[in-house]
Amino acid sequence: MWGLPTSNGSVQVPLDMYVCLELPEAQMPEAERAVAQWNKSLAQWKKLRVERTFKYCDVVVEEVTEALNRSPGALAWADKLGGSHVSMRKGFYEQDVQGILMHEIGHILGAQHMQGTLMDAEWSPKSYPCPDRVTVAQVAAWNHVSLNLLTWCW
């Protein structure tokens, strides 16, 4: 179930953020659902747009074969909090593309690991189908955006 964002008294046109998904076609439907779930949460603040022409990318999501300088069991990772690059490790992330990519987009938007939320450092299969309040609150705080403009599920 989703909550509705409250308005700050004015209509705000969401800012566009282009997400380039460089993943195999078989993974695209779940990857696009991950972006769509974040769009529900970002509501009046930002609009994530999947880019397929790769002319302009604010965020690049790509499949990689190695976990360079990462834990041997890493499924995926973002380059940094508030970054612009997500690596999805081939043979690891496919078990829950939507959930794992939602987690990594959370890092791109400024959320840190937090136990018991979408941002839990330990992956659990399909346990967080959408951004929760704690995760969305982290994104709001990182970006200095009113939580009243965003929404979450529970």
Rosetta blueprint (number, residue, H / E / L):
1 M L
2 W E
3 G L
4 L L
5 P L
6 T L
7 S L
8 N L
9 G L
10 S L
11 V L
12 Q L
13 V L
14 P L
15 L E
16 D E
17 M E
18 Y E
19 V E
20 C E
21 L E
22 E E
23 L L
24 P L
25 E H
26 A H
27 Q H
28 M H
29 P H
30 E H
31 A H
32 E H
33 R H
34 A H
35 V H
36 A H
37 Q H
38 W H
39 N H
40 K H
41 S H
42 L H
43 A L
44 Q L
45 W L
46 K E
47 K E
48 L E
49 R E
50 V E
51 E E
52 R L
53 T L
54 F L
55 K L
56 Y L
57 C L
58 D L
59 V E
60 V E
61 V E
62 E E
63 E E
64 V E
65 T L
66 E L
67 A L
68 L L
69 N L
70 R L
71 S L
72 P L
73 G L
74 A L
75 L L
76 A E
77 W E
78 A E
79 D L
80 K L
81 L L
82 G L
83 G L
84 S L
85 H E
86 V E
87 S E
88 M E
89 R E
90 K L
91 G L
92 F L
93 Y H
94 E H
95 Q H
96 D H
97 V H
98 Q H
99 G H
100 I H
101 L H
102 M H
103 H H
104 E H
105 I H
106 G H
107 H H
108 I H
109 L L
110 G L
111 A L
112 Q L
113 H L
114 M L
115 Q L
116 G L
117 T L
118 L L
119 M L
120 D L
121 A L
122 E L
123 W L
124 S L
125 P L
126 K L
127 S L
128 Y L
129 P L
130 C L
131 P L
132 D E
133 R H
134 V H
135 T H
136 V H
137 A H
138 Q H
139 V H
140 A H
141 A H
142 W H
143 N H
144 H L
145 V L
146 S L
147 L H
148 N H
149 L H
150 L L
151 T L
152 W L
153 C E
154 W L
